[in-house]
Each structure stands twice: as structure tokens, then as C-alpha cells.
Amino acid sequence: MASGEQGKYEFAVHHSLFALLNAMLDCIVVGGGITGLTVAYELSLRGLQGVLVEAEDRLGGKIHTVVEDGFVVELGPDAMVTLKPEALALCTELGLADEVIAAQTRPAYVIRDRRFYPIPSGLFALVPGRVRLRDIRWVSWRGRLRAAGMPLQVLLHPVPPDADVPVGPTFRRWAGDEFTTWVVEPLLAGVYGGDIERLSLRATLPQVATRRTEFLRSLLRSRPRPSGTPETPFRSLRGGLTVLVERLRERFGSVEVRTGLPVEGIHRSEMGWVVETAGRERWRARHVVLTIPPGAAARLLRETAPDVADLLTRAVLEPTAVVAYAWPGTWDWLGTGFLVPRAERRWITACTWLSQKWPRRAPEGWNLVRVFLTGSTPMPWPEMDDETLARTVWQEFIELVGVPAVPHRVWVQRWTDGLPQYTVGHLTWVEAVEGAVARYPGLHVAGAGYRGIGLSDCIRQARQVASRIME
Ligand SMILES: Cc1cc2nc3c(=O)[nH]c(=O)nc-3n(C[C@H](O)[C@H](O)[C@H](O)COP(=O)(O)OP(=O)(O)OC[C@H]3O[C@@H](n4cnc5c(N)ncnc54)[C@H](O)[C@@H]3O)c2cc1C
């Protein structure tokens, strides 16, 4: 290289190094789902300098509301639940309290042998003592009597508070086969989509696993609630959950947002972390927060933090899909949706009748439903193309509910990294991940893959990370 050229080269290197040093940020947030957005919001509130980098062109991650021609279609999460307060508290903090809507108080149903049975609302906590046995009509009397013996069985077969046991076998011992297959399985699959024989009791039902005394007390003492109690734990926002995403975005002051940029590399530098995208954009910061699914985080950390990457690759995520259909006509269906137990061997895991569950989700005179498909169904839906999938699922839907209709609009959304599976060992794995991450100052992981998959769980984790960064 001629000396003049070398001089130019050195200048360029020094110049870009200088630019790099100059751009030392407080934090880089990777991933623009609810976790990343909440971290960025918290950092903005405190005036920290940062950037949030999202691979897709839109923010929100799993929160994906399609608003078109009077339809408000949730293709990701559908509701915030009142039992976990963080999501609703965030809405209030962001001035969205007037936008919060409650679901209709009609019941949800469960299917057994093609018949629909209303689910008593007290059953959602999976405590049979809180509902009248006669209201669990889809379970035989024998099965219900067996489930009624649960308090005694819990005493006879206690699970030590720190033991990690699978949900299925434990409930079979406590409440019997029938109750487990037709009640516990569909209720849990509607949230986690997974296989109850492998899901961890501690990780998915901590109210049952770790607060044993409280649980027993509720089994023994709680008075059954009347069935069809007119209270619903489900809330959303008038314009869909995307409104929360937009409002968070509006509040970012000191945090820049970059979308359409997949992060491809993370390296350590003397003073912190360097994050690089495919297009060779790069930022430097003291902290980096990975709010992307664990497998994706593993790929980024392979060279920099191989021990963390090794642990993260062990995470299991199950594909899920949402298929939504709209058709004209007045059709007053029974309730807000239904669950399909795995034992029914069908494509559908759950169905939400959006236009009946929420106000103004579809134009007047239209029906809007969404169907939830998960790995808990034995059907090979992930291998099908969208058109065949939508046709097959619609066939099953009309067969079940008897709608004499043809869908005029169809939306198909696949989530390949849909639902993290909290199988036995999950919490030990999370502790190991957190321990390994702690060895890299300034590195943080958070989100649905770790300590809770619901929106409120993600918001709580995001706030904890933000506090650690502030410390
Ligand atoms: C179908 C479905 C229904 C659900 N229903 C409910 C419900 O009703 N109520 C509820 O509370 N919860 C529900 N959940 C769970 C909840 O929606 C999710 O757990 C939560 O939204 C996940 O948020 P997150 O921030 O952890 O991750 P995500 O939303 O997955 O966000 C991660 C982001 O990281 C981005 N990313 C990935 N790799 C990179 C990269 N290399 N560089 C940059 N960005 C990257 C992704 O594009 C994505 O935007 C549902 C989930 C699904 C799938």
C-alpha cells in the first residue's frame, strides 16, 4: 500500500473509531416486543441515552393488531388479564385508562364429543373446590367425585415446595385422569400450548405448586361461586393492543428506535458492548438488553458469551398460529369462545369469537372469530401452506359450531417461535441463565422465554432490568 493510501486508510479507521467512541450510549435494547418497548420506555423516563433495534418493520413483536375496513383483528395476544396487574397499570400510566375495555361477560365453552359446555369462571384458577361439581358437566360424575377428593389427595401426595414436577401426572394423582384430561389440559393449553405431561407445575401454576398451604385452604374452605359469574378477568384496548405499542413508542425521548434491522453480532469492548446489524450499522453502549427469543439470543452470543449461548440453545419454543375469519350475517353464538381438549384430536386448540367477546371488533352485521393452533394438537398443521391450513381449520370450525357460512376475509399469522415451553427444569434453567449472564457486566436478558409469558410478566421483567441498569 502506498504511504499516501495508508495514511487515508488510517484516517478512515481512526475516524470511524472516533465516531464509535463518540456514540457511547447507556443502553442498546435488542427486540421491539412488549419487553423491549417497556425497557426502552423506562430508560427514556430517566433520560438515559439508548437505541432500540428491531428486526421487523413494525414494533410490537407478538402484539400484532390488524386494523382494516372496520375490523380490529388481534393476531397475537388478545387480552390483558386483571389477575396480573402490570399491563393494565402500564396502560393507566400511559394515559390509556379510558381506552380500556372489558370482555363481554358471556361464558367460554369447552368441547367434549362435539358438545359445548360452559366453563364456570372459578375453574380458571384450577381449583375444583371453587366451583360446584355439578357445573363441570362435561366430566362424568365419577370423574367429578374423584376431583372432589383433591384436598385429601394433595395431603396424601404432597409436592415439596422446591420440587419440580410435571403438571399432568401430578394432577392425575390429585384429581384423577378424567379431570386432568378434560379440564386441566385444555385450560393450560389455551395459554401455553404445550404438553401437560412435560410442563412444569412450578413454572406454569405457581399458585398451586409453591403456595401449597394457601392452595389447600382454598380447596377446603372456599365457597363455590355461582356459575357464570358476571365478572370477566379479560381486558383490552378499544383500538386493539397495538395502541399500547404506539403509546409506548410516543414516549421515547432519549431512546432512538430503529426498525427493519436484524441484529447480527454482539461483541464486548473495553467499555461495554458493540451491537452490529446486517447492514453494518453499529452502536456501543454500557448495557445491552436482549429481549428476543432465547434461541435468537444464543446465536448472537455464540462467540462473545459461549456459556450463556449454550444454555440459551436449550430453550424450547413451540410454533403457534392464529387464523382469523370474518363473514357477514347475524349469528348470535353462545359465548365468547371455546377450548378444544387435546383428547378430541382436532386442529383447533382454542377459538375466540372476537366480535362477541369485545365491542366493535367488526363492522355492524359481521362476525369475526380467531382460531388458535398450537403444538398441543396432534395435527400436522405447521407443514401446511396457508391456504390449505385456513380451509382445513374452517371446515372443522363450521362442523363444530354449525355456521352455514363462507368466510369473506381470512388472516393467517404463524408464530414460528410462538410460545416458550416451561417444561420441568425451566426455573432451574432460568436461574442458570441468569447466573451465567451476571458474569458479563452490562449484559441482560428478559422476555417471554424466561419468567412468565403473559404481557404483564414481560412488563414486570422489563422493569426489573431497567432498575438493574439504573443501579
Ligand atoms: C398467539 C399468541 C397469543 C397470545 N395471547 C396472549 C394473551 O391473550 N395475553 C397475554 O398476556 N399474553 C399472550 N401471549 C403471550 C405474549 O403475547 C407474548 O409472550 C409476549 O408478547 C412476548 O413479548 P416479548 O417482548 O418477550 O417477545 P416478542 O414479542 O417475541 O418480541 C421479540 C422481538 O424481537 C425481535 N427480534 C428477534 N430477533 C431479532 C434480532 N436478531 N434483531 C432485532 N430484533 C429481533 C422480533 O422481531 C420481535 O419483535 C400470546 C402469544 C401468542 C403467540
The ligand as an SDF file (V2000), in Angstrom:
LIG
                    3D

 53 58  0  0  0  0  0  0  0  0999 V2000
  -50.8360  -16.3960   19.5230 C   0  0  0  0  0  0  0  0  0  0  0  0
  -50.4700  -15.8420   20.8690 C   0  0  0  0  0  0  0  0  0  0  0  0
  -51.4780  -15.4370   21.7330 C   0  0  0  0  0  0  0  0  0  0  0  0
  -51.1420  -14.8940   22.9740 C   0  0  0  0  0  0  0  0  0  0  0  0
  -52.1440  -14.4390   23.7960 N   0  0  0  0  0  0  0  0  0  0  0  0
  -51.8340  -13.7760   24.9210 C   0  0  0  0  0  0  0  0  0  0  0  0
  -52.8440  -13.1090   25.6660 C   0  0  0  0  0  0  0  0  0  0  0  0
  -54.0340  -13.1170   25.2980 O   0  0  0  0  0  0  0  0  0  0  0  0
  -52.4670  -12.4320   26.7950 N   0  0  0  0  0  0  0  0  0  0  0  0
  -51.1630  -12.3680   27.2050 C   0  0  0  0  0  0  0  0  0  0  0  0
  -50.8820  -11.7360   28.2410 O   0  0  0  0  0  0  0  0  0  0  0  0
  -50.1700  -12.9620   26.5000 N   0  0  0  0  0  0  0  0  0  0  0  0
  -50.4740  -13.6480   25.3610 C   0  0  0  0  0  0  0  0  0  0  0  0
  -49.4840  -14.2210   24.6140 N   0  0  0  0  0  0  0  0  0  0  0  0
  -48.1000  -14.1390   25.0850 C   0  0  0  0  0  0  0  0  0  0  0  0
  -47.4810  -12.7580   24.8070 C   0  0  0  0  0  0  0  0  0  0  0  0
  -48.0920  -12.1550   23.7110 O   0  0  0  0  0  0  0  0  0  0  0  0
  -46.0010  -12.8810   24.4830 C   0  0  0  0  0  0  0  0  0  0  0  0
  -45.3760  -13.7580   25.3910 O   0  0  0  0  0  0  0  0  0  0  0  0
  -45.2950  -11.5230   24.5600 C   0  0  0  0  0  0  0  0  0  0  0  0
  -45.9530  -10.5920   23.7310 O   0  0  0  0  0  0  0  0  0  0  0  0
  -43.8350  -11.6990   24.1550 C   0  0  0  0  0  0  0  0  0  0  0  0
  -43.1650  -10.4600   24.2530 O   0  0  0  0  0  0  0  0  0  0  0  0
  -41.5770  -10.3790   24.1480 P   0  0  0  0  0  0  0  0  0  0  0  0
  -41.2210   -8.9540   24.1820 O   0  0  0  0  0  0  0  0  0  0  0  0
  -40.9490  -11.2670   25.1640 O   0  0  0  0  0  0  0  0  0  0  0  0
  -41.1900  -11.0480   22.7640 O   0  0  0  0  0  0  0  0  0  0  0  0
  -41.6620  -10.7820   21.2740 P   0  0  0  0  0  0  0  0  0  0  0  0
  -42.9970  -10.1540   21.2390 O   0  0  0  0  0  0  0  0  0  0  0  0
  -41.4700  -12.0770   20.5810 O   0  0  0  0  0  0  0  0  0  0  0  0
  -40.6110   -9.7080   20.7420 O   0  0  0  0  0  0  0  0  0  0  0  0
  -39.3220  -10.0520   20.3510 C   0  0  0  0  0  0  0  0  0  0  0  0
  -38.9260   -9.1200   19.2270 C   0  0  0  0  0  0  0  0  0  0  0  0
  -37.5560   -9.3510   18.9060 O   0  0  0  0  0  0  0  0  0  0  0  0
  -37.4040   -9.2070   17.5190 C   0  0  0  0  0  0  0  0  0  0  0  0
  -36.1630   -9.8640   17.1180 N   0  0  0  0  0  0  0  0  0  0  0  0
  -35.8880  -11.1890   17.0490 C   0  0  0  0  0  0  0  0  0  0  0  0
  -34.6120  -11.3890   16.6400 N   0  0  0  0  0  0  0  0  0  0  0  0
  -34.0720  -10.1570   16.4570 C   0  0  0  0  0  0  0  0  0  0  0  0
  -32.7820   -9.6870   16.0380 C   0  0  0  0  0  0  0  0  0  0  0  0
  -31.7920  -10.5410   15.7310 N   0  0  0  0  0  0  0  0  0  0  0  0
  -32.5700   -8.3540   15.9570 N   0  0  0  0  0  0  0  0  0  0  0  0
  -33.5420   -7.4720   16.2810 C   0  0  0  0  0  0  0  0  0  0  0  0
  -34.7910   -7.8560   16.6740 N   0  0  0  0  0  0  0  0  0  0  0  0
  -35.0370   -9.1840   16.7620 C   0  0  0  0  0  0  0  0  0  0  0  0
  -38.6650   -9.8480   16.9510 C   0  0  0  0  0  0  0  0  0  0  0  0
  -38.9070   -9.4170   15.6240 O   0  0  0  0  0  0  0  0  0  0  0  0
  -39.7170   -9.3520   17.9410 C   0  0  0  0  0  0  0  0  0  0  0  0
  -40.3080   -8.1520   17.5320 O   0  0  0  0  0  0  0  0  0  0  0  0
  -49.7870  -14.7780   23.3640 C   0  0  0  0  0  0  0  0  0  0  0  0
  -48.7720  -15.2060   22.4990 C   0  0  0  0  0  0  0  0  0  0  0  0
  -49.1020  -15.7330   21.2630 C   0  0  0  0  0  0  0  0  0  0  0  0
  -48.0010  -16.1630   20.3280 C   0  0  0  0  0  0  0  0  0  0  0  0
  1  2  1  0
  2  3  1  0
  2 52  2  0
  3  4  2  0
  4  5  1  0
  4 50  1  0
  5  6  2  0
  6  7  1  0
  6 13  1  0
  7  8  2  0
  7  9  1  0
  9 10  1  0
 10 11  2  0
 10 12  1  0
 12 13  2  0
 13 14  1  0
 14 15  1  0
 14 50  1  0
 15 16  1  0
 16 17  1  0
 16 18  1  0
 18 19  1  0
 18 20  1  0
 20 21  1  0
 20 22  1  0
 22 23  1  0
 23 24  1  0
 24 25  2  0
 24 26  1  0
 24 27  1  0
 27 28  1  0
 28 29  2  0
 28 30  1  0
 28 31  1  0
 31 32  1  0
 32 33  1  0
 33 34  1  0
 33 48  1  0
 34 35  1  0
 35 36  1  0
 35 46  1  0
 36 37  1  0
 36 45  1  0
 37 38  2  0
 38 39  1  0
 39 40  1  0
 39 45  2  0
 40 41  1  0
 40 42  2  0
 42 43  1  0
 43 44  2  0
 44 45  1  0
 46 47  1  0
 46 48  1  0
 48 49  1  0
 50 51  2  0
 51 52  1  0
 52 53  1  0
M  END
$$$$
